[in-house]
Amino acid sequence: MFQLNAVLATTVAGDQLKGGGLASLFQIGFLVLLFVVMYFLMIRPQKKKQKEEQKMRNSVRVGDEITTIGGINGRVLNIKEDSLVIETGADRTKMTIKKWALQSVDTIHEVVDDDDDDDFDDDDDV
């Protein structure tokens, strides 16, 4: 009788190890899936937004109307490596601000498309 209990105990322990390995595999898979979902829902959109903001800050030109993160509106007079000189108000007060403090560029620039290489002519009859 004692031997039967020992055999049953080792069989049950072996089954628990097999199920435990599968459960840990599912836990690891769930964590990987969770990180992938978090990347696409949180990290990727944030990086895309930061990239667009950096592009906007690098495309500022002299004469643009801008708004800072503090709500100051002004016109760009001079652009340095990491700062801007703007003038604000009717009394033309000049201020130096950092580029990272730029919230929006209110001037709309025209986009020029150079499509001079027309492969097909509409006047040709075949």
C-alpha positions in Angstrom: 0.0 0.0 0.0 2.9 2.3 0.8 4.3 1.8 -2.7 1.0 2.8 -4.4 1.0 6.1 -2.5 4.6 6.8 -3.6 3.7 6.1 -7.3 0.6 8.3 -7.2 2.5 11.1 -5.6 5.2 11.1 -8.2 2.6 10.9 -11.0 0.7 13.9 -9.6 3.9 15.9 -9.2 4.9 15.2 -12.8 1.6 16.4 -14.1 1.9 19.6 -12.0 5.3 20.4 -13.5 3.9 20.0 -17.1 1.0 22.3 -16.4 3.2 24.8 -14.6 5.5 25.1 -17.6 2.5 25.8 -19.9 1.1 28.3 -17.4 4.4 30.2 -17.2 4.6 30.2 -21.0 1.1 31.8 -21.2 2.2 34.4 -18.5 5.3 35.4 -20.5 3.2 35.5 -23.7 0.6 37.7 -22.0 3.4 40.1 -20.8 4.9 40.4 -24.3 1.4 41.0 -25.7 0.8 43.7 -23.1 4.1 45.5 -23.9 3.3 45.4 -27.6 -0.1 46.9 -27.0 1.3 49.6 -24.7 3.9 50.5 -27.4 1.3 51.0 -30.1 -1.2 52.8 -27.9 1.1 55.0 -25.8 4.7 55.2 -26.8 4.5 55.4 -30.6 1.9 58.2 -30.8 3.9 60.2 -28.3 7.1 59.8 -30.3 5.2 60.8 -33.5 3.8 63.9 -31.8 7.3 64.9 -30.6 8.7 64.4 -34.1 6.1 66.7 -35.6 6.7 69.4 -32.9 10.4 69.3 -33.6 9.8 69.6 -37.3 7.6 72.6 -36.7 10.2 74.2 -34.4 12.9 73.7 -37.0 10.8 75.1 -39.8 10.3 78.6 -38.2 11.4 81.5 -40.5 12.0 85.1 -39.9 8.7 87.0 -40.1 6.5 84.1 -38.8 3.8 84.8 -36.3 4.2 82.5 -33.4 2.7 81.6 -30.0 4.8 80.4 -27.1 3.8 77.9 -24.4 3.2 80.8 -22.1 0.7 82.3 -24.4 2.9 85.2 -25.7 2.2 86.1 -29.4 4.9 87.6 -31.5 6.8 87.9 -34.7 10.2 86.2 -35.3 13.0 88.7 -35.8 16.1 86.5 -35.5 16.8 82.8 -35.3 19.7 81.4 -33.5 20.7 77.8 -32.9 18.5 77.2 -29.9 16.7 80.5 -29.4 14.5 83.0 -31.2 14.2 86.8 -30.9 10.6 87.9 -31.2 8.8 91.2 -31.0 5.5 91.5 -29.2 2.8 94.1 -28.8 2.2 97.5 -30.3 5.3 98.9 -28.5 7.5 96.3 -30.3 9.1 94.8 -27.2 11.8 92.4 -28.1 12.2 89.1 -26.2 14.5 86.1 -26.5 12.9 82.7 -26.1 14.1 79.2 -26.4 12.9 77.1 -29.3 11.5 74.5 -27.0 9.0 77.1 -25.7 7.4 77.5 -29.1 3.9 76.1 -29.1 2.7 77.0 -32.6 3.5 78.8 -35.8 0.5 80.8 -36.9 1.9 81.8 -40.3 0.8 79.5 -43.2 3.5 78.9 -45.8 2.8 77.9 -49.3 4.0 74.4 -50.3 5.7 74.5 -53.7 5.4 71.3 -55.8 7.8 70.9 -58.7 6.0 68.6 -61.2 7.9 69.6 -64.3 8.6 66.1 -65.4 5.3 65.2 -67.2 5.6 61.8 -68.8 2.3 61.9 -70.5 0.9 64.7 -72.7 -2.8 65.2 -72.8 -2.7 66.5 -76.4 -1.2 63.3 -77.9 -3.7 61.1 -79.8 -2.6 57.5 -80.2 
